[in-house]
Amino acid sequence: MPERALIITCEHGGHEVPAEYQQLFTEQTALLASHRGWDAGALAVARHLARSLSRPLFATTVTRLLIDTNRSLRHPRLFSPLTAALPRTRREEIIQRHYQAHRESILAEVARLTKAGNPTLHLAVHSFTPVLNGQTRRAELGLLYDSARLWERDLCRAWQTELCRLRPDWTVRRNYPYRGKSDGLATALRTQYREEDYLGIEVEINQRLLADEAGCQEVAALLAIALTPPLDPPSGKPSPDPGSERVVIVDEKNRVIGQTSRREMRRDNLIHRATYILVFNRRGELFVQRRTLSKDIYPGFYDLAAGGVVQAGESYEESARRELWEELGIRARLKPLGERYFADQGNRVWGEVFLCRHEGPFTLQAEEVADGEFMAISDILGAQDKAFTPDGLEILRELHRLGLC
C-alpha cells in the first residue's frame, strides 16, 4: 500500500521576541514564560517525534504574544494586547515575516505531496496547562480532529486505542480539551483539500508530562510507537490465512444472525454481506480489475467493482473504505446507492453499492488484483471476450438502466 506522507508542525514552540520588538515586551518576562506566551514542551516533543518518524518538522519559536500562527488572519486575537495597537504597516510586517513564512512553507509541502499522489497526514503538536481557571484538565493527551471527516475520526480512534493499550494509566481523550474544528492551521488546510488527500490532527499534551527533556522524549516515543498500527491499512495487516477471517452472516432479510470464518461461509454458501465500490474517472469510464487465480470465488474473472466481504464488527462503509485502500491503495469520497441481494450457485450476498471518483494511479494488491484498466460502460456491456463477475455485472446493468452511471 502507498505510505502516507506525514508532516509535523508546532505553532507555539517558543517565546522568543525578535530584537526589533523587544521594547513592546519590557517587564513581560513572566507573561512570556507563561502559557499565554508559548506551549511549554511542545517543540521538544515535536522534534523527537519528527526524528523518530524521519519526517519533516515545521515550527515557530517566536512568542504567540507577537502573533498567533495557529489562528486565521481574521481571528480577533491574532495579535495580543501588546501588539494589537501597532500601526497597520508594522502589523503587516509581522504577518509577512512571522506568520506567512511559516504557513507558506507548510502549504508548499502539502501541495507537493498531494501533487505526487500522496495523501498527507499533518500532526500539529501543542500542549495545555494542567489547570485552567481552577479546573483540573483530566487527561494526559488529547487528539483533536474534525468529526465530520471520517478518516480523521477513524485514525484518532485507532491511535487512542493503541495509546491506552501502551499506557493504561493515562487518560487519552478525543477532541479535548478543545474542539478539532476550532479556528486553526488544520482547519484552514481542510478548506483547501479533500479528506482523502489531507488529514489534520492536533495533538494536545498535558504540560505536567513535559517538565523535563526526559518527559518530552517519553511522550514523543509513545506517540510514535502508537501511531504505527493506525497508519497501516484500516484493518491492519492482512491475515496470513484469509479463510480464517471472521465475517458477518445474515438471513434473507439482511438481519445479522451471527458470524463465522470466511472458509465456512464459502463452504456452506451462507448469506453474508459485501461491498461493491464502482470507481469512475472524470470521463465516466469504470475501473475494471482482473481477479487473481487464487481468489476463493470467480478466480480470473473481470471485476467491475472493488470491495469484498464485510468482516465481523464492520459497517458497510467501514468495509468499503478498507477494501478500497487494500485493493487499490486509494481513499475517496463514497456515494452510497443502497443494498442489493444477489445469489447464484456459489454466492449468496447482501451487498451495499458505492460510487466514487478517482483518476488513479492505483497500487494494486498483488494477492487480489492481477491488473486493471478503465473501460467505457458501453464496451463493458457489449463485451464478448471477457468473463465478468456475475454480481458486479448485474449491479452495473441495473445502475445503467436507472441512469445512475
C-alpha positions in Angstrom: 0.0 0.0 0.0 1.2 3.6 -0.5 2.8 5.0 2.5 1.0 8.0 3.9 3.1 11.2 3.7 3.4 12.8 7.1 4.4 16.2 8.3 4.8 17.6 11.8 4.2 21.2 12.9 4.5 23.2 16.1 2.9 26.6 16.0 3.6 27.7 19.6 7.1 26.2 20.0 8.9 29.1 21.8 8.6 32.5 23.5 11.3 34.4 21.7 10.9 38.1 20.9 12.6 39.5 17.8 15.1 42.3 18.6 13.0 44.9 16.8 10.0 44.3 19.1 11.8 44.0 22.4 10.6 47.3 23.6 7.0 46.1 23.5 7.8 43.3 26.0 9.7 45.3 28.6 8.9 43.8 32.1 6.9 41.0 30.5 9.3 38.1 31.4 6.7 36.3 33.5 4.0 36.7 30.8 6.3 35.4 28.1 7.2 32.3 30.2 3.5 31.5 30.9 1.1 29.5 28.7 0.0 32.8 27.1 3.5 33.1 25.7 4.0 29.6 24.4 3.2 25.9 24.6 5.8 24.6 27.1 7.4 21.3 26.0 5.6 21.1 22.7 8.6 21.8 20.5 10.8 19.3 22.3 8.1 16.6 21.7 7.7 17.7 18.1 11.5 17.4 17.4 11.8 14.0 19.0 8.7 12.8 17.1 10.0 14.1 13.8 13.3 12.4 14.3 11.7 9.1 15.4 9.4 9.0 12.3 12.0 10.6 10.0 9.5 13.2 8.9 9.9 17.0 8.3 9.1 19.5 11.1 7.8 23.0 10.6 8.0 25.1 13.8 7.8 28.6 15.0 9.8 29.8 18.1 8.5 33.4 18.2 6.1 34.0 21.0 2.4 33.9 20.2 2.1 37.2 22.1 3.7 38.8 18.9 1.3 36.9 16.5 -0.5 33.6 16.9 0.5 31.4 13.9 -2.2 28.9 14.7 -5.1 31.4 14.2 -6.5 32.7 10.9 -5.8 36.2 9.8 -9.4 37.2 10.5 -9.3 35.9 14.2 -9.9 38.8 16.7 -7.0 37.6 18.8 -4.5 37.1 16.1 -2.4 39.8 17.8 -2.1 40.0 21.6 -2.9 43.2 23.5 0.8 44.0 23.4 0.8 44.2 19.6 -2.8 44.8 18.5 -2.3 48.6 18.8 0.7 48.7 16.5 0.3 50.7 13.2 -1.1 48.7 10.4 2.2 48.7 8.5 4.1 47.2 11.4 1.4 44.5 11.9 1.6 43.7 8.2 5.3 43.3 8.6 4.8 40.9 11.4 2.4 38.9 9.4 4.8 38.6 6.4 7.9 37.7 8.5 6.5 35.5 11.2 3.1 34.2 10.1 3.1 33.8 6.3 6.6 32.4 6.2 5.6 29.6 8.5 2.3 28.8 6.8 3.6 29.1 3.2 6.3 26.5 3.9 3.7 24.1 5.2 1.3 24.8 2.3 4.1 24.2 -0.2 4.9 20.9 1.3 1.3 19.7 1.4 0.8 20.8 -2.2 4.0 19.0 -3.3 2.9 15.7 -1.5 -0.6 16.0 -2.9 0.6 16.6 -6.4 2.7 13.4 -6.1 -0.5 11.5 -5.2 0.4 11.1 -1.6 -2.4 11.5 1.0 -0.9 13.7 3.7 -1.2 13.3 7.5 -0.5 16.5 9.3 0.3 16.3 13.1 0.3 19.7 14.9 1.9 19.3 18.3 0.6 21.5 21.2 0.5 21.4 25.0 -2.1 22.5 27.6 -2.0 23.6 31.2 -2.9 21.0 33.8 -5.3 23.5 35.5 -7.3 26.3 33.8 -9.5 28.7 35.7 -9.3 26.5 38.8 -10.5 23.4 36.8 -8.2 20.4 36.5 -7.8 19.0 33.0 -8.4 15.3 33.4 -6.4 13.9 30.6 -2.8 13.2 29.7 -3.3 13.5 25.9 -6.0 15.0 23.6 -6.4 14.1 19.9 -8.2 16.9 18.0 -9.9 16.3 14.7 -13.0 17.2 12.6 -15.6 14.6 13.4 -17.2 15.1 10.0 -14.1 13.8 8.3 -14.3 10.1 8.7 -10.7 9.2 8.2 -9.6 11.7 10.8 -12.1 10.2 13.2 -11.0 6.7 12.5 -7.3 7.4 12.8 -7.8 9.2 16.1 -9.9 6.3 17.4 -7.3 3.8 16.5 -4.5 5.9 17.8 -6.3 6.5 21.1 -6.9 2.7 21.5 -3.2 2.0 20.9 -2.1 4.7 23.3 -4.4 3.4 26.0 -3.1 -0.1 25.4 0.5 1.0 25.9 -0.2 3.3 28.8 -3.4 2.1 30.6 -2.7 4.5 33.4 -3.1 7.5 31.1 -6.4 9.1 30.0 -6.4 9.8 26.3 -9.4 11.8 25.1 -10.6 12.9 21.7 -11.5 16.5 20.9 -10.3 17.5 24.4 -9.5 20.0 25.9 -10.5 21.8 22.7 -12.6 21.1 19.6 -10.8 19.9 16.5 -12.9 22.2 14.3 -11.9 25.4 16.1 -10.0 28.1 14.2 -6.5 26.9 13.5 -4.0 25.7 10.9 -5.5 22.3 10.4 -9.0 23.8 10.0 -7.6 26.2 7.3 -5.9 23.3 5.4 -9.2 21.3 5.5 -10.8 24.0 3.5 -8.3 23.6 0.7 -8.0 19.8 0.5 -10.4 16.9 0.3 -10.5 14.5 3.2 -9.0 11.7 1.1 -6.0 13.9 0.4 -5.4 15.6 3.8 -5.9 14.6 7.4 -5.2 17.2 10.1 -4.8 16.0 13.7 -3.8 18.3 16.6 -2.0 16.5 19.4 -2.6 18.2 22.8 -0.2 17.2 25.7 -0.7 17.9 29.4 2.3 20.0 30.4 2.7 18.1 33.6 4.2 15.3 31.5 6.7 17.7 29.9 8.6 19.1 32.9 11.9 18.0 31.6 13.6 16.6 28.5 13.2 13.0 29.6 9.4 13.5 29.9 9.2 15.1 26.4 11.2 12.2 24.9 9.0 9.6 26.6 5.8 11.2 25.3 7.2 11.5 21.8 8.3 7.9 21.8 4.9 6.7 22.9 3.2 8.8 20.3 5.4 7.4 17.5 5.1 3.8 18.6 1.3 4.0 19.0 0.9 5.7 15.6 2.4 2.9 13.6 -0.6 0.5 13.6 -3.2 3.2 12.7 -1.1 4.2 9.7 -1.4 0.6 8.3 -4.4 -0.1 6.1 -7.6 0.3 8.2 -7.9 -3.4 9.0 -4.3 -3.8 10.0 -2.0 -6.3 8.3 -3.7 -8.9 6.1 -4.3 -12.2 7.7 -1.8 -14.9 6.6 -4.8 -17.2 6.2 -7.7 -15.2 4.6 -10.0 -18.2 5.2 -9.8 -17.6 8.9 -11.2 -14.1 8.8 -14.4 -13.6 10.8 -17.3 -12.4 8.6 -20.9 -11.3 9.2 -23.6 -13.8 8.5 -27.2 -12.6 7.7 -30.6 -14.0 6.8 -32.7 -13.5 3.7 -33.8 -10.1 5.1 -30.3 -8.9 5.8 -30.6 -9.3 9.6 -27.4 -10.3 11.3 -27.7 -13.8 12.7 -24.1 -14.4 13.6 -20.5 -14.7 12.4 -18.2 -17.4 11.2 -14.9 -17.9 9.3 -14.7 -16.9 5.7 -13.8 -20.5 4.9 -17.0 -21.9 6.5 -19.1 -19.2 4.8 -17.9 -20.3 1.4 -18.1 -24.0 2.2 -21.8 -23.7 3.3 -22.7 -20.9 0.9 -24.0 -18.8 3.8 -25.6 -15.5 3.2 -23.1 -12.7 4.0 -22.5 -9.1 3.4 -20.2 -7.5 0.9 -19.4 -4.1 -0.6 -19.2 -3.1 -4.2 -17.3 0.2 -5.0 -17.5 1.3 -8.6 -14.6 3.6 -9.4 -15.2 6.1 -12.2 -12.8 8.6 -13.7 -13.9 12.1 -14.9 -14.7 10.7 -18.4 -17.3 8.3 -16.9 -15.1 5.2 -17.5 -15.2 2.4 -14.9 -12.1 0.8 -13.5 -12.2 -2.9 -14.2 -9.8 -5.3 -12.3 -8.9 -8.8 -13.2 -9.1 -11.1 -10.2 -6.1 -13.3 -9.4 -6.4 -17.1 -9.9 -6.1 -17.6 -6.1 -9.4 -15.9 -5.3 -11.9 -18.2 -3.5 -14.7 -17.2 -5.9 -14.7 -16.2 -9.5 -11.0 -16.6 -10.0 -9.6 -14.9 -13.1 -12.9 -13.1 -13.8 -13.0 -9.4 -14.5 -14.4 -7.5 -11.6 -16.4 -4.3 -12.1 -16.1 -3.2 -8.5 -13.5 -3.0 -5.8 -14.8 -4.4 -2.5 -15.2 -7.6 -0.6 -16.7 -9.4 2.3 -17.8 -7.4 5.3 -15.8 -8.5 8.3 -17.3 -9.0 11.8 -17.6 -5.7 13.6 -17.5 -3.6 10.4 -20.2 -1.4 8.9 -20.7 -1.4 5.2 -18.9 1.9 4.9 -16.0 0.9 7.1 -15.6 -2.2 5.0 -15.8 -0.3 1.7 -13.1 2.2 2.8 -10.9 -0.6 4.0 -11.3 -2.6 0.8 -10.6 0.5 -1.4 -7.4 1.1 0.4 -6.3 -2.5 0.4 -7.1 -3.3 -3.2 -6.3 -0.1 -5.0 -4.3 1.9 -2.4 -6.7 4.9 -2.6 -9.1 6.9 -0.4 -12.1 8.6 -2.0 -15.4 10.1 -1.0 -18.0 7.3 -1.3 -21.6 7.8 -2.5 -23.9 5.0 -1.2 -26.6 3.7 -3.6 -28.2 1.2 -1.3 -28.3 -2.5 -0.7 -28.9 -5.3 -3.2 -29.3 -9.0 -2.9 -27.5 -11.4 -5.3 -27.5 -15.2 -5.4 -26.1 -17.9 -7.6 -24.8 -21.4 -7.1 -21.8 -20.4 -5.0 -22.5 -17.0 -3.8 -25.4 -15.5 -1.7 -24.8 -12.0 -0.6 -26.4 -8.8 0.6 -24.2 -6.0 -0.9 -24.0 -2.3 -0.4 -23.1 -0.4 -3.6 -21.0 2.7 -3.6 -19.8 5.1 -6.3 -16.6 7.1 -6.2 -14.4 9.2 -8.5 -10.7 8.7 -8.9 -8.2 9.2 -11.7 -5.5 6.9 -10.3 -2.7 5.9 -10.1 -3.6 2.8 -8.2 -1.4 0.5 -6.1 -2.9 -3.0 -6.9 -3.0 -5.6 -4.1 -1.0 -8.4 -5.6 -2.9 -11.2 -3.8 -6.3 -9.9 -5.0 -5.8 -8.0 -8.3 -3.8 -9.2 -11.3 -4.2 -6.0 -13.3 -6.8 -3.4 -14.2 -7.9 -0.7 -16.7 -10.6 2.0 -17.2 -13.3 0.9 -19.7 -16.3 2.7 -21.1 -19.7 1.4 -19.9 -20.8 0.6 -23.5 -17.6 -1.5 -24.0 -18.3 -3.4 -20.8 -21.9 -4.1 -21.6 -21.1 -5.1 -25.2 -18.0 -7.2 -24.5 -18.0 -10.8 -25.8 -14.4 -11.7 -24.9 -14.3 -11.1 -21.1 -15.9 -13.0 -18.3 -17.2 -10.5 -15.8 -18.2 -11.4 -12.2 -22.0 -12.0 -12.4 -22.8 -10.0 -9.3 -20.9 -6.9 -10.5 -22.4 -7.2 -14.0 -25.9 -7.4 -12.6 -25.3 -4.3 -10.5 -23.8 -2.3 -13.4 -26.7 -3.2 -15.7 -29.3 -2.1 -13.1 -27.4 1.2 -12.4 -27.1 1.9 -16.1 -30.8 1.2 -16.6 -31.7 3.6 -13.8 -29.4 6.3 -15.3 -27.1 6.3 -12.2 -23.9 5.7 -14.2 
